[in-house]
Amino acid sequence: MDNIYMLADIVILSKIGSRLKQARLKQNITQQSLSESSGVSLSSIKKIEKGEIGSFDSLLRLLRTLGLLDVLLPLVEEEQMSPNDYYELMHSIKIKTRKRAARKLHQKEKENSTW
């Protein structure tokens, strides 16, 4: 594949639309049934398949309905923390150690007690 950074935006959009159309046809789904199951209007689906992607929300709905939402996984996954970063994080947090209970109440505290 070409270097995606060298492609014009319109070419990228056209390729995405073409891939969506291929996926839809491969699953033997009509544009009308895709429209009904995804909640995206038929005219929007036709535009998206031509490469005229005007709404990211519509694109997400189509990807989800066609089972292609995993292409966006790298964008939504949490970045894994390296062992060194985890070690530094854990040691930067001051962990309070449990103190022992006092053996005897101080005389002043006994006098203030309501029990």
C-alpha positions in Angstrom: 0.0 0.0 0.0 1.0 3.6 -0.6 2.3 5.6 2.3 -1.0 6.9 3.7 0.5 10.2 4.6 1.3 10.8 0.9 -2.4 10.3 -0.1 -4.8 13.2 -0.4 -7.7 13.3 2.0 -10.2 12.7 -0.8 -8.3 9.5 -1.9 -8.3 8.2 1.7 -12.1 8.9 2.0 -12.7 7.2 -1.3 -10.8 4.1 -0.3 -12.7 3.9 3.0 -16.0 4.2 1.2 -15.0 1.5 -1.2 -13.9 -0.8 1.6 -17.2 -0.3 3.4 -19.1 -1.1 0.2 -17.0 -4.2 -0.4 -17.6 -5.4 3.2 -21.4 -4.8 2.8 -21.5 -6.7 -0.5 -19.4 -9.5 0.9 -21.9 -9.9 3.8 -24.8 -9.8 1.2 -26.4 -6.8 2.8 -28.3 -4.2 0.8 -27.9 -0.5 1.4 -31.5 -0.4 2.5 -31.1 -3.1 5.2 -27.8 -1.6 6.3 -29.7 1.7 6.7 -32.4 0.1 8.8 -30.0 -1.9 11.0 -27.5 1.0 11.6 -29.8 3.9 11.9 -28.0 5.8 9.1 -30.1 7.2 6.3 -29.9 5.5 2.9 -28.7 8.7 1.3 -25.9 9.0 3.8 -24.8 5.4 3.1 -24.7 6.1 -0.6 -22.6 9.2 0.0 -20.2 7.4 2.4 -19.7 4.6 -0.1 -18.7 7.2 -2.7 -16.2 8.6 -0.2 -18.2 11.6 1.0 -18.0 10.9 4.7 -19.6 13.9 6.3 -20.4 12.5 9.8 -18.1 10.5 11.9 -21.1 9.3 13.9 -22.5 7.7 10.8 -19.2 6.1 10.0 -19.0 4.6 13.5 -22.5 3.2 13.1 -21.7 1.6 9.8 -18.4 0.1 11.1 -20.3 -1.3 14.1 -23.1 -2.8 12.0 -20.7 -4.3 9.5 -18.5 -5.8 12.3 -15.5 -3.6 11.4 -15.3 -1.4 14.5 -12.1 -3.1 15.5 -10.2 -1.1 12.9 -10.4 1.8 15.4 -9.0 -0.3 18.3 -5.6 1.3 18.3 -7.2 4.7 18.8 -9.3 3.7 21.9 -7.0 1.2 23.7 -5.2 2.4 26.8 -1.5 2.6 26.4 0.3 -0.1 28.3 2.5 1.2 31.1 6.1 0.0 31.0 7.4 -1.8 34.1 9.7 1.1 34.8 6.9 3.6 34.6 4.8 1.4 36.9 7.6 1.1 39.4 8.1 4.9 39.5 4.4 5.4 39.9 4.1 3.0 42.8 7.1 4.5 44.5 6.0 8.1 43.9 2.8 7.4 45.9 3.4 7.7 49.6 2.1 4.6 51.1 0.9 5.2 54.6 1.8 2.4 56.9 -0.7 1.3 59.5 0.1 2.5 62.9 -0.4 0.4 66.0 -3.3 1.1 68.2 -2.5 3.0 71.4 -2.4 0.7 74.4 -3.8 3.2 76.9 -6.1 6.1 76.4 -4.5 9.3 77.6 -6.0 10.8 80.7 -7.3 13.8 78.8 -9.2 11.6 76.3 -10.8 9.6 79.1 -12.3 12.7 80.7 -13.8 13.9 77.3 -15.4 10.5 76.7 -19.2 10.5 76.7 -19.5 6.8 77.3 
